[in-house]
Amino acid sequence: MALQMHRESNSSGSSGKQQMDASKYVRYTPEQVEALERVYAECPKPSSLRRQQLIRECPILCNIEPKQIKVWFQNRRCREKQRKEASRLHTVNRKLTAMNKLLMEENDRLQKQVSQLVYDNGFMRQKLHTGATTTDTSCESVVVSGQQQQHNPTPQHPQRDANSPAGLLAIAEETLAEFLGKATGTAVDWVQMIGMKPGPDSIGIVAVSRNCSGVAARACGLVSLEPTKLAEILKDRPSWFRDCRCLDVVSVIPIGNGGTIELIYMQTYAPTTLASARDFWMLRYTTSLEDGSLVICERSLTSSTGGPSGPPITCFVRAEMLPSGYLIRPCEGGGSIIHIVDHIDLDAWSVPEVLRPLYESSKILAQQMTMAALRYARQIAQETNGEVQCSGGRQPAVLRALSQKLCRGFNDAVNGFIDDGWSIMGSDGVEDITIAINSSPSKFFGSQCNSLSMLPTFGGILCARASMLLQDVPPALLIRFLREHRSEWADYGVDAYCAASLKASPYAVPCAKLGGFPSSQVILPLAQTVEHEEFLEVVRLEGHAFSPEDIALSRDMYLLQLCSGVDETSGACSQLVFAPIDESFGDDAPLLPSGFRVIPLDSKTDGHGATRTLDLASALEVGQGGARPAGEVDSSNQNLRSVLTIAFQFAFENHYRDSVAAMARHYVRSIVGSVQRVAMAIAPSRLSSHMVPKPLPGSPEAVTLAQWICRSYRMHVGRDLFQVDSQAGDAVLKQLWHHTDSIMCCSVKMNASAVFTFANQAGLDMLETTLVALQDIILEKILDEAGRKTLLSEFSKIMHQGYAYLPSGVCVSSMGRLISYEQAIIWKVLNDDDSNHCLAFMFINWSFV
């Protein structure tokens, strides 16, 4: 570069202006540029003091003004920004080019499918027309055709064994041809899944089969990895397929064309306790095509295909992998275009009829296997390219391993395989909860469990599991509620036992009291996948002691938690799995996972569920609040069935085994009851068919009761409960429903418990219930001991005077949460005959403690 240029003026009068112009055209020597680049690498935006210090410390910059150096850094930052933007646009252009090629190929395939359908339609029309005019001829043709078939029977595959590489190669080539017909041809009638829009940042094109044997799914997309690297990732199925228990390569046979044939035995977990696990005996063929594409195809070896027989079936159901695999083509500019086909026959007839939709759904296969492979490959690609930031000082690979360990531990608990050391414990006479014992904890903890297993009193692991069917409950909504409202179903005492029992000195509280002092949770995110369909987090449980004896137990605890399937529009399996950990848990820390899994059994269309709130009673909102008109039903969630699986694991000592088992049964049963209450509250069918038409304006009983409440309040207290804004017949009920204070009514029958019969929106929120379940709540259950004594002392005053005030106090919701209120007013509600109808309560300025 040239030296700094200075323009000389012909007149002294213009010298100042020329010097100002000269500052705009500064040229730097290579040494000056190198010095500035070193500073830029350390600090791209130095302060004015830093720039002045730079001039003093670098003699070669002494003739440069600070303002000129400031301009240089501005230009350097601008060039860096332009370079990054150009690189980004180049990447997007490359992806769009590859996606355009992919879409053109998909369009060609669809055109072939349309042509085939048009031909089949014309052939069927001609056949029907011919059959109607020449019946005898067609009969003869059928006979002749049958005779020809007898003379030319369908060729059967000769018996092939593991000692015949030629026979295995023949099976492999047949598998390759059938797989390519499914991946790029019309061998299967594919239907694109709703919501899978192709684009540079989308997962790709996903389709499911229609009218074919078994279940099948197909996906094609772009991955920024080289074909060989991508092939290694996809072959390692246990790393990305969460339902894969193990995959053993029994034999590897090199083939002369550079490919390999592998004999594989694979086991998969059962998703619920109501069905058996599956296993596969397969052949996997890896080879290259003439165009440079890499192919990995596989199929089951059966008596019809020939080949060696697989290992004997023990507690598994043998499923069949029909020709499936991966077609990986190199993409110009780097990366790969991948086609994935999964085609499986899961032997749906071996499971209970209610679960068959789970084994006959191509959509579930696409979500749990096909899309999982593509998502995992894209996740690895982003991590390799540095697009994923490390969280909490942990590498992405470590976080993935933790997620996999949580899922695997939960699957092991749900399945309880005998070869893992599980055995069923005798029941207590009720078959709703299954208790399994594992005395081989090293299966779970490995070397990390030495400190526990060496203790003479350590007994092992106990698992309490249960499954139940849910009707009209969106799985994603239920899991979101369980995640965000842990205090509604969990017990702090049991959490404390689970956390302490994994330490070197087990915490001897096997009969931890249920419903102990409350806790609040703080969720700390750790990692999430590319499309945010799964996220890993740490949950801090903050304990609060209300008595001196609870102080020792009221310490903070931590859970490692994995949540997936919380998007209601996907219709996928939803899962919440967690395990107690130490505050500073290591990468190889032992985990004992527990949790929930909800799997939809029926297909689900897009609906409005994603915008619904998680509050138990908020769906009762009337007027302007998003409520549907009376009688309108959310058809997207009607007849939606799902299966909920619950599994909780506990470590125990030998002499406490029976006590821990009793605690586990009681705890899981209480959780089942809580889930049933939550499910009833959020079920769309119940909200629309029971709650909307009856309690809201238009019901004569509700309108009349609202008028009685307001008239009696004015009669006894001497002032209006609220100012009526409208003279419409249901105006009083609407304003009562939306009143900010909690207003509820309960019966006053003799020799019977006072049962709640009505509550406004604030009252339902306070009690955490619904209008349907309100009548199951009695007055004694929500008042504490002080409140019951005060009400008893004021009862005679209420009967004679008509009303009474209660001082500030504490009550309890139906979910067990404490509620504080500033003041309460109780008054008699009189009917049109001035007879006692019920008692009305108004809790003023209430809030959860």
Secondary structure by P-SEA (a helix, b strand, c coil): cccbbbbbbccccaaaaaaaaaaacccccaaaaaaaaaaaaacccccaaaaaaaaaaccccccccaaaaaaaaaaaaaaaaaaaaaaaaaaaaaaaaaaaaaaaaaaaaaaaaaaaaaaaaaaaaaaaaaaaccaaaaaaaaaaaaaaaaacccccccccccccaaaaaaaaaaaaaaaaaaacccccccccccccccccccccbbbbbcccccbbbbbbbbbcccaaaaaaaaacccccccccccccccccccccccbbbbbbbbbbbcccccbbbbbbbbbbbbbccccbbbbbbbbbbccccccccccccccbbbbbbcbbbbbbbbcccbbbbbbbbbbbbccccccccccccccccaaaaaaacaaaaaaaaaaaaaaaaccccccccccaaaaaaaaaaaaaaaaaaaacccccccccccccccccbbbbbbccccccccccccccccccccbbbbbbbbbbbbccccaaaaaaaaaacccccccaaaaaaaaaaaccccccccccccccbbbbbbbbbccccccccbbbbbbbbbbbbcccccccccbbbbbbccccccccccccccbbbbbbbcccccccccccccbbbbbbcccccccccccccccccccccccccccccccccccccccbbbbbbbbbbbbbcccaaaaaaaaaaaaaaaaaaaaaaaaaaacccccccccccccccccaaaaaaaaaaaaaaaaacccccccccccccaaaaaaaaaccccccccccccccccccccccaaaaaaacccccccccccccccccaaaaaaaaaaaaaaaacccccccccccccccbbbbbbcbbbbbbbbcccccccbbbbbbcccccc
